[in-house]
Amino acid sequence: MRRNLVVLAFALLVNAAVSSPLRAQDAPPPAPAPEPAPPEKWFDTADFSFVYTAGNSQTSTLGFKNKLWRKWTSSRFEMNAGGVRQNSTTISRIAIGTPTDFVVEKDEDSELTAEAYYLNGRYDQDLSEDWFWFAGVGWDRNTFAGISNRYTAFGGVGTIWVNEPEIKFRTDYGLTFTKQNDVVVNPDTDDNFFGARFSWLYWHKFTESTIYGNDLVVDENLDETSDFRIDMTNWVSVNINKTLALKVSLQWLYDNRPSLVEVDLFDATFAPTGQTVTTELDSLDTIFTASLVVNF
């Protein structure tokens, strides 16, 4: 009887040892753990640039940009602000006295030579994996381009063409409403008009520390089709660490119907007439910026 019990126990052990690997192979693999959701919090990036020269010439240039954004599961919000301001000082000298005994007097004349500011916000909501709708508002001022205040509201739909960790590309199509107050009023144009908008955003991460971007906005005045504006910016950012980066950017601002400016009128002998006339400003402005970026 005892021998039979021993044989039965041995047979049960052999059967368990043989059948356990088979059951392990037949069993489905465990489901992968779900990826953690991206943290829902606010992010902020600030760019600062400052140049100052002194001595025989004096100039100071201050530039800043700031981007505040947040991304949810199927929506995004961002707010952008920035500006540039430059002051230049002209130094003129005269000598008082005789050729061998004189005193030099200096006169300094400071003036604002560049000034531009902007503030805008935008909200995006996904409709599908590839489509979304958006809406936003903006304000900008560039007195040296003849714009005292310009207010814009825009909205439309967009397409996400590429959304990879290394490359992102999207295009937008929408309508705009613009109210523009010029430094010199142009009686031949309306300061309120509807427009058509096309834009894209391209972002490419070449390495862990180097990123290239290209932003384009084209706005067409539907009331006067010859009046269209193009705003394109190319930029490259190189990370120093998780918080700091160096960034260079080149922005082109093109206006096919630029604002007017008043200029003094001279006669054929270059004598001042005491009168002024209006003429168009240049169509293209370029802004090159080298800045330090702080990521919060």
C-alpha positions as CSV (number, residue, x, y, z in Angstrom):
1,M,0.0,0.0,0.0
2,R,2.8,2.4,0.9
3,R,4.6,1.6,-2.4
4,N,1.4,2.4,-4.4
5,L,1.2,5.8,-2.7
6,V,4.8,6.6,-3.5
7,V,4.3,5.6,-7.2
8,L,1.2,7.7,-7.4
9,A,2.9,10.8,-5.9
10,F,5.8,10.4,-8.3
11,A,3.5,10.2,-11.3
12,L,1.7,13.4,-10.2
13,L,5.0,15.3,-9.9
14,V,6.2,14.2,-13.3
15,N,2.8,15.2,-14.9
16,A,3.0,18.7,-13.3
17,A,6.6,19.2,-14.5
18,V,5.7,18.3,-18.1
19,S,2.4,20.1,-18.4
20,S,3.4,23.4,-16.7
21,P,5.7,24.6,-19.6
22,L,3.1,23.7,-22.1
23,R,0.4,25.7,-20.3
24,A,2.9,28.6,-20.0
25,Q,3.5,28.5,-23.8
26,D,-0.2,28.3,-24.6
27,A,-1.2,31.2,-22.3
28,P,-1.5,34.6,-24.0
29,P,1.3,37.2,-23.2
30,P,0.4,39.8,-20.6
31,A,-1.1,43.0,-21.9
32,P,1.5,45.9,-22.0
33,A,1.1,48.6,-19.4
34,P,-0.7,51.7,-20.7
35,E,1.5,54.6,-21.5
36,P,1.3,57.4,-18.9
37,A,-0.7,60.4,-19.9
38,P,1.2,63.6,-20.5
39,P,1.3,65.8,-17.5
40,E,-1.4,68.5,-17.7
41,K,0.4,71.6,-16.7
42,W,1.5,75.0,-18.0
43,F,4.8,75.4,-19.8
44,D,6.6,78.7,-20.5
45,T,9.5,79.7,-22.7
46,A,11.1,83.1,-22.5
47,D,13.7,84.6,-25.0
48,F,15.9,87.5,-23.9
49,S,18.4,89.6,-26.0
50,F,20.2,92.8,-25.1
51,V,23.0,94.7,-27.0
52,Y,24.6,97.9,-25.7
53,T,27.4,99.9,-27.1
54,A,29.0,103.0,-25.6
55,G,31.9,105.4,-26.3
56,N,32.1,107.0,-29.7
57,S,28.7,105.6,-30.5
58,Q,25.8,104.7,-28.2
59,T,23.1,102.2,-29.0
60,S,20.9,99.9,-26.9
61,T,18.7,97.1,-28.2
62,L,16.3,95.1,-26.1
63,G,14.3,92.2,-27.4
64,F,12.1,89.6,-25.7
65,K,9.7,86.8,-26.6
66,N,7.5,84.7,-24.4
67,K,5.4,81.6,-25.2
68,L,3.0,80.2,-22.6
69,W,1.2,77.0,-23.6
70,R,-0.7,74.0,-22.3
71,K,-1.7,70.7,-24.0
72,W,-4.6,68.5,-23.0
73,T,-5.6,65.1,-24.5
74,S,-7.4,66.6,-27.6
75,S,-6.8,70.4,-27.3
76,R,-4.1,73.0,-27.1
77,F,-3.8,76.6,-26.0
78,E,-0.9,79.0,-26.4
79,M,-0.2,82.7,-25.9
80,N,2.7,84.6,-27.4
81,A,4.1,88.0,-26.6
82,G,7.2,89.8,-27.7
83,G,8.9,93.1,-28.7
84,V,12.0,94.9,-29.7
85,R,13.1,98.4,-28.9
86,Q,16.3,100.2,-30.0
87,N,17.7,103.6,-29.0
88,S,20.6,105.3,-30.8
89,T,22.6,108.3,-29.7
90,T,24.3,110.5,-32.2
91,I,27.3,112.4,-30.9
92,S,28.4,115.6,-32.7
93,R,31.4,117.7,-31.8
94,I,32.5,121.3,-32.5
95,A,35.6,123.2,-31.6
96,I,35.5,126.7,-30.0
97,G,38.7,128.9,-30.0
98,T,41.7,129.2,-32.2
99,P,43.6,126.5,-34.2
100,T,46.1,126.3,-31.3
101,D,43.8,126.9,-28.4
102,F,40.4,125.5,-28.5
103,V,37.8,123.6,-26.5
104,V,35.7,120.7,-27.9
105,E,32.0,120.7,-27.1
106,K,30.0,117.5,-27.6
107,D,26.3,117.4,-28.2
108,E,24.3,114.1,-27.8
109,D,21.0,113.5,-29.5
110,S,19.2,110.3,-28.6
111,E,16.2,109.0,-30.5
112,L,14.1,105.8,-30.8
113,T,15.1,104.0,-34.0
114,A,13.1,100.7,-33.8
115,E,10.0,99.7,-31.9
116,A,7.7,96.7,-32.4
117,Y,5.4,94.7,-30.1
118,Y,2.9,91.9,-30.4
119,L,0.5,89.8,-28.3
120,N,-1.6,86.9,-29.5
121,G,-3.4,83.8,-28.3
122,R,-4.8,80.7,-30.0
123,Y,-6.9,77.7,-29.0
124,D,-6.9,74.4,-31.0
125,Q,-9.4,71.5,-30.7
126,D,-8.9,68.1,-32.4
127,L,-11.7,66.9,-34.7
128,S,-9.9,63.7,-35.6
129,E,-6.4,62.3,-35.7
130,D,-5.5,64.6,-38.7
131,W,-8.0,67.5,-38.5
132,F,-8.6,70.3,-35.9
133,W,-10.3,73.6,-35.7
134,F,-8.8,76.8,-34.2
135,A,-9.6,80.3,-33.1
136,G,-7.5,83.2,-31.8
137,V,-7.0,86.9,-31.5
138,G,-3.9,89.1,-31.8
139,W,-2.5,92.7,-31.5
140,D,0.6,94.2,-32.8
141,R,2.3,97.6,-33.1
142,N,5.2,98.6,-35.4
143,T,5.4,102.4,-35.6
144,F,8.4,102.4,-37.9
145,A,6.4,100.3,-40.3
146,G,3.6,102.8,-40.1
147,I,1.3,100.7,-37.9
148,S,0.1,102.3,-34.7
149,N,-2.3,99.5,-33.6
150,R,-3.5,96.4,-35.5
151,Y,-6.2,94.0,-34.0
152,T,-6.9,90.7,-35.6
153,A,-9.4,87.9,-34.9
154,F,-9.1,84.6,-36.8
155,G,-10.5,81.1,-37.0
156,G,-10.7,78.0,-39.2
157,V,-9.6,74.4,-39.6
158,G,-6.2,72.8,-40.0
159,T,-4.5,69.5,-41.1
160,I,-1.8,67.6,-39.1
161,W,0.4,66.1,-41.8
162,V,3.2,64.7,-39.5
163,N,3.2,64.3,-35.8
164,E,6.3,62.4,-34.9
165,P,8.7,62.9,-31.9
166,E,11.3,64.2,-34.3
167,I,9.2,66.0,-37.0
168,K,5.9,67.9,-36.8
169,F,4.1,69.7,-39.6
170,R,0.7,71.2,-39.8
171,T,-1.2,73.7,-42.1
172,D,-4.1,76.0,-41.3
173,Y,-6.8,77.6,-43.4
174,G,-9.1,80.2,-42.0
175,L,-10.8,83.6,-42.2
176,T,-9.7,86.8,-40.4
177,F,-11.1,90.2,-39.4
178,T,-8.6,93.0,-39.1
179,K,-8.8,96.6,-37.7
180,Q,-5.7,98.6,-38.4
181,N,-4.8,102.1,-37.2
182,D,-1.9,103.6,-39.2
183,V,0.5,106.3,-38.0
184,V,-0.4,108.2,-41.2
185,V,-4.0,107.6,-42.3
186,N,-4.4,106.5,-45.9
187,P,-7.7,107.9,-47.2
188,D,-7.7,105.3,-50.0
189,T,-7.9,102.2,-47.8
190,D,-10.4,100.9,-45.2
191,D,-9.1,100.3,-41.8
192,N,-11.5,97.4,-41.2
193,F,-11.5,94.4,-43.5
194,F,-12.1,90.6,-43.8
195,G,-9.3,88.4,-45.0
196,A,-8.3,84.8,-45.9
197,R,-5.5,83.2,-43.9
198,F,-3.1,80.4,-44.7
199,S,-0.3,79.3,-42.3
200,W,2.0,76.4,-41.5
201,L,4.2,75.3,-38.6
202,Y,7.2,73.0,-39.3
203,W,9.3,71.6,-36.4
204,H,12.3,69.3,-36.8
205,K,14.4,67.9,-34.0
206,F,17.8,67.0,-35.7
207,T,19.5,65.9,-32.5
208,E,18.8,65.8,-28.8
209,S,20.0,69.3,-28.5
210,T,19.3,71.0,-31.9
211,I,15.9,72.0,-33.2
212,Y,14.9,73.8,-36.4
213,G,11.6,75.5,-36.9
214,N,9.8,77.4,-39.7
215,D,6.6,79.4,-39.1
216,L,4.6,81.0,-41.9
217,V,1.4,83.2,-42.0
218,V,-0.1,84.6,-45.1
219,D,-3.1,87.0,-44.7
220,E,-5.0,88.3,-47.8
221,N,-7.3,91.3,-47.7
222,L,-10.6,90.1,-49.3
223,D,-11.8,93.7,-49.9
224,E,-8.6,94.6,-51.8
225,T,-6.7,91.6,-53.1
226,S,-3.5,93.5,-53.8
227,D,-3.2,94.0,-50.1
228,F,-1.6,90.9,-48.6
229,R,0.9,90.3,-45.9
230,I,3.5,87.5,-45.3
231,D,5.2,86.7,-42.0
232,M,7.8,84.0,-42.1
233,T,10.3,83.1,-39.3
234,N,13.2,80.6,-39.5
235,W,14.9,79.7,-36.2
236,V,17.4,77.2,-34.8
237,S,17.7,76.4,-31.1
238,V,20.6,74.6,-29.4
239,N,20.0,73.3,-25.8
240,I,22.6,74.0,-23.2
241,N,20.8,72.0,-20.5
242,K,17.1,71.3,-19.6
243,T,16.6,75.0,-18.7
244,L,18.7,77.1,-21.0
245,A,19.2,77.2,-24.8
246,L,20.7,79.5,-27.4
247,K,18.4,80.5,-30.3
248,V,18.9,82.5,-33.5
249,S,16.0,83.5,-35.7
250,L,15.4,85.5,-38.9
251,Q,12.0,87.0,-39.5
252,W,10.7,88.4,-42.8
253,L,7.7,90.8,-42.7
254,Y,6.3,91.6,-46.2
255,D,3.4,93.9,-46.9
256,N,2.4,94.3,-50.5
257,R,0.6,97.6,-49.7
258,P,2.8,99.2,-47.0
259,S,1.6,102.0,-44.8
260,L,2.4,105.7,-45.6
261,V,4.9,108.1,-44.0
262,E,5.2,111.8,-44.1
263,V,8.4,113.3,-45.5
264,D,9.6,116.9,-45.8
265,L,9.3,118.5,-49.3
266,F,12.3,120.3,-50.9
267,D,12.3,122.2,-54.2
268,A,14.7,121.6,-57.1
269,T,17.5,123.6,-55.4
270,F,17.1,121.4,-52.3
271,A,15.7,124.3,-50.4
272,P,13.0,123.4,-47.8
273,T,9.4,124.4,-48.8
274,G,8.0,123.9,-45.3
275,Q,5.5,121.4,-46.7
276,T,5.2,117.6,-46.3
277,V,4.1,114.8,-48.7
278,T,3.1,111.2,-48.1
279,T,4.9,108.2,-49.6
280,E,4.8,104.4,-49.1
281,L,7.3,102.7,-46.7
282,D,9.4,99.8,-47.8
283,S,7.5,96.5,-48.4
284,L,10.0,94.2,-46.6
285,D,11.3,94.3,-43.0
286,T,13.8,91.8,-41.6
287,I,14.5,91.1,-38.0
288,F,17.5,89.0,-36.9
289,T,17.6,87.9,-33.3
290,A,20.2,86.0,-31.2
291,S,18.9,85.3,-27.7
292,L,19.1,83.2,-24.6
293,V,16.1,81.0,-24.0
294,V,14.8,80.0,-20.5
295,N,12.4,77.1,-20.2
296,F,10.2,77.0,-17.2
